[in-house]
Amino acid sequence: MEKLISEFSLGLFVWQTVIFVGLLFALKKFAWKPILDSVNERETSIKDALASAEEARAEMQSLQSDNQRILKEARAEKEALLKEARQTKAELINDAKVEAQEEAQKILTQAQEAIQNEKRAAVNELKQQVGSIALDIAEKVLQKELESKDKQMQLVSQLLQDTDLK
């Protein structure tokens, strides 16, 4: 029986080896190629995905640098516009001040001229009134002095003596 078991074990071993080798050939022909193709395909897709990710990262860096550059340019442009606006504001304020000073000077000059004209008119009117009052007083004094005929004749002779007739 031992012989039978050992022959059976040997036969079983041979058959198992034959089946194993056959299974290996069958797997190699039918299973290993699709499995290896699938693993190679998976490796290729992973490599492609990594390459795409690297390209995307590079593009993101490029976009970030472009965004930084655009942001920097926008800030510079904003600063330039603000500076220009400040200059324009200062110029407008200065122009308005100059114009206001010129207008004030013009009004002041006109007021001074009007005051001078009013002063001259008042002085002329005062002179006329003083002259009129002086004539009235002189007339009254002369009337009082020359009430009599003798006094009038005396005044006429004195005036004629004071006046040289040539």
Kinemage of the C-alpha trace (Angstrom):
@kinemage 1
@onewidth
@group {chain A} dominant
@subgroup {mainchain}
@vectorlist {calphas} color= white
{ca met a 1} P 0.000 0.000 0.000
{ca glu a 2} L 2.789 2.223 0.544
{ca lys a 3} L 3.901 1.609 -2.922
{ca leu a 4} L 0.508 2.435 -4.177
{ca ile a 5} L 0.435 5.643 -2.152
{ca ser a 6} L 3.854 6.587 -3.295
{ca glu a 7} L 2.947 5.841 -6.954
{ca phe a 8} L -0.288 7.689 -6.444
{ca ser a 9} L 1.580 10.616 -4.865
{ca leu a 10} L 4.114 10.583 -7.659
{ca gly a 11} L 1.354 10.413 -10.247
{ca leu a 12} L -0.514 13.100 -8.452
{ca phe a 13} L 2.647 15.214 -8.368
{ca val a 14} L 3.228 14.709 -12.070
{ca trp a 15} L -0.361 15.536 -12.869
{ca gln a 16} L -0.283 18.526 -10.650
{ca thr a 17} L 2.926 19.699 -12.343
{ca val a 18} L 1.426 19.113 -15.791
{ca ile a 19} L -1.747 20.934 -14.798
{ca phe a 20} L 0.319 23.738 -13.233
{ca val a 21} L 2.496 24.109 -16.347
{ca gly a 22} L -0.614 23.940 -18.560
{ca leu a 23} L -2.301 26.482 -16.372
{ca leu a 24} L 0.793 28.694 -16.646
{ca phe a 25} L 0.755 28.440 -20.461
{ca ala a 26} L -2.990 29.089 -20.522
{ca leu a 27} L -2.594 32.058 -18.163
{ca lys a 28} L 0.350 33.355 -20.170
{ca lys a 29} L -1.569 33.111 -23.409
{ca phe a 30} L -4.961 34.292 -22.200
{ca ala a 31} L -4.565 36.105 -18.876
{ca trp a 32} L -1.035 37.560 -18.521
{ca lys a 33} L -1.173 39.548 -21.734
{ca pro a 34} L -4.461 41.292 -20.903
{ca ile a 35} L -3.291 41.821 -17.302
{ca leu a 36} L 0.063 43.233 -18.449
{ca asp a 37} L -1.666 45.331 -21.122
{ca ser a 38} L -4.024 46.667 -18.490
{ca val a 39} L -1.105 47.373 -16.098
{ca asn a 40} L 0.848 49.076 -18.929
{ca glu a 41} L -2.242 51.037 -19.925
{ca arg a 42} L -2.763 52.052 -16.295
{ca glu a 43} L 0.918 53.061 -16.036
{ca thr a 44} L 0.622 55.099 -19.244
{ca ser a 45} L -2.566 56.804 -18.031
{ca ile a 46} L -0.874 57.606 -14.689
{ca lys a 47} L 2.159 59.023 -16.534
{ca asp a 48} L -0.178 61.058 -18.762
{ca ala a 49} L -2.112 62.263 -15.730
{ca leu a 50} L 1.145 63.261 -14.001
{ca ala a 51} L 2.309 65.051 -17.156
{ca ser a 52} L -1.076 66.817 -17.416
{ca ala a 53} L -0.879 67.758 -13.740
{ca glu a 54} L 2.635 69.122 -14.264
{ca glu a 55} L 1.466 71.108 -17.309
{ca ala a 56} L -1.511 72.382 -15.311
{ca arg a 57} L 0.809 73.364 -12.440
{ca ala a 58} L 3.136 75.152 -14.859
{ca glu a 59} L 0.170 76.880 -16.484
{ca met a 60} L -1.155 77.874 -13.043
{ca gln a 61} L 2.244 79.346 -12.176
{ca ser a 62} L 2.233 81.184 -15.487
{ca leu a 63} L -1.295 82.448 -14.821
{ca gln a 64} L -0.326 83.485 -11.300
{ca ser a 65} L 2.679 85.397 -12.584
{ca asp a 66} L 0.471 86.979 -15.274
{ca asn a 67} L -2.097 87.848 -12.614
{ca gln a 68} L 0.610 89.348 -10.423
{ca arg a 69} L 1.955 91.353 -13.357
{ca ile a 70} L -1.544 92.543 -14.329
{ca leu a 71} L -2.301 93.417 -10.714
{ca lys a 72} L 0.977 95.326 -10.468
{ca glu a 73} L 0.211 97.202 -13.694
{ca ala a 74} L -3.322 97.965 -12.468
{ca arg a 75} L -1.944 99.329 -9.190
{ca ala a 76} L 0.594 101.450 -11.063
{ca glu a 77} L -2.134 102.749 -13.375
{ca lys a 78} L -4.379 103.474 -10.394
{ca glu a 79} L -1.561 105.393 -8.701
{ca ala a 80} L -0.905 107.335 -11.913
{ca leu a 81} L -4.602 108.202 -12.229
{ca leu a 82} L -4.773 109.264 -8.588
{ca lys a 83} L -1.655 111.396 -9.001
{ca glu a 84} L -3.116 113.000 -12.113
{ca ala a 85} L -6.414 113.593 -10.297
{ca arg a 86} L -4.566 115.213 -7.387
{ca gln a 87} L -2.625 117.436 -9.801
{ca thr a 88} L -5.811 118.406 -11.615
{ca lys a 89} L -7.497 119.155 -8.288
{ca ala a 90} L -4.559 121.295 -7.159
{ca glu a 91} L -4.514 123.138 -10.502
{ca leu a 92} L -8.265 123.770 -10.328
{ca ile a 93} L -7.964 125.052 -6.770
{ca asn a 94} L -5.027 127.301 -7.684
{ca asp a 95} L -6.834 128.578 -10.783
{ca ala a 96} L -9.938 129.268 -8.702
{ca lys a 97} L -7.832 131.094 -6.080
{ca val a 98} L -6.088 133.196 -8.728
{ca glu a 99} L -9.386 133.985 -10.415
{ca ala a 100} L -10.988 134.863 -7.074
{ca gln a 101} L -8.040 137.125 -6.183
{ca glu a 102} L -8.227 138.816 -9.571
{ca glu a 103} L -11.983 139.297 -9.183
{ca ala a 104} L -11.527 140.611 -5.634
{ca gln a 105} L -8.821 143.014 -6.837
{ca lys a 106} L -11.083 144.162 -9.671
{ca ile a 107} L -13.985 144.730 -7.256
{ca leu a 108} L -11.656 146.530 -4.824
{ca thr a 109} L -10.331 148.771 -7.620
{ca gln a 110} L -13.865 149.563 -8.775
{ca ala a 111} L -14.908 150.337 -5.191
{ca gln a 112} L -11.892 152.631 -4.720
{ca glu a 113} L -12.708 154.418 -7.983
{ca ala a 114} L -16.332 154.781 -6.911
{ca ile a 115} L -15.206 156.139 -3.529
{ca gln a 116} L -12.866 158.640 -5.241
{ca asn a 117} L -15.660 159.723 -7.609
{ca glu a 118} L -18.077 160.156 -4.689
{ca lys a 119} L -15.398 162.047 -2.749
{ca arg a 120} L -14.765 164.397 -5.685
{ca ala a 121} L -18.486 164.937 -6.135
{ca ala a 122} L -18.895 165.636 -2.408
{ca val a 123} L -15.919 168.058 -2.404
{ca asn a 124} L -17.288 169.844 -5.501
{ca glu a 125} L -20.735 170.070 -3.936
{ca leu a 126} L -19.180 171.346 -0.690
{ca lys a 127} L -17.191 173.948 -2.642
{ca gln a 128} L -20.359 175.085 -4.399
{ca gln a 129} L -22.227 175.304 -1.124
{ca val a 130} L -19.334 177.176 0.560
{ca gly a 131} L -19.111 179.518 -2.440
{ca ser a 132} L -22.861 180.072 -2.365
{ca ile a 133} L -22.812 180.725 1.386
{ca ala a 134} L -19.833 183.088 0.994
{ca leu a 135} L -21.655 185.015 -1.721
{ca asp a 136} L -24.779 185.225 0.427
{ca ile a 137} L -22.747 186.465 3.375
{ca ala a 138} L -20.830 188.945 1.183
{ca glu a 139} L -24.061 190.197 -0.289
{ca lys a 140} L -25.589 190.723 3.135
{ca val a 141} L -22.446 192.396 4.448
{ca leu a 142} L -22.321 194.685 1.412
{ca gln a 143} L -25.971 195.529 1.717
{ca lys a 144} L -25.460 196.396 5.343
{ca glu a 145} L -22.326 198.433 4.600
{ca leu a 146} L -23.710 200.200 1.602
{ca glu a 147} L -27.040 201.237 2.984
{ca ser a 148} L -26.312 204.881 2.562
{ca lys a 149} L -25.306 206.746 -0.593
{ca asp a 150} L -22.279 208.248 0.982
{ca lys a 151} L -20.819 204.916 1.869
{ca gln a 152} L -21.443 203.628 -1.659
{ca met a 153} L -19.636 206.636 -3.195
{ca gln a 154} L -16.760 206.285 -0.821
{ca leu a 155} L -16.403 202.586 -1.753
{ca val a 156} L -16.485 203.347 -5.482
{ca ser a 157} L -13.780 206.016 -5.158
{ca gln a 158} L -11.577 203.764 -3.119
{ca leu a 159} L -11.943 200.939 -5.676
{ca leu a 160} L -11.064 203.329 -8.480
{ca gln a 161} L -7.940 204.500 -6.689
{ca asp a 162} L -6.870 200.874 -6.027
{ca thr a 163} L -7.367 200.008 -9.646
{ca asp a 164} L -4.854 201.297 -12.162
{ca leu a 165} L -6.404 202.320 -15.427
{ca lys a 166} L -4.131 201.910 -18.264
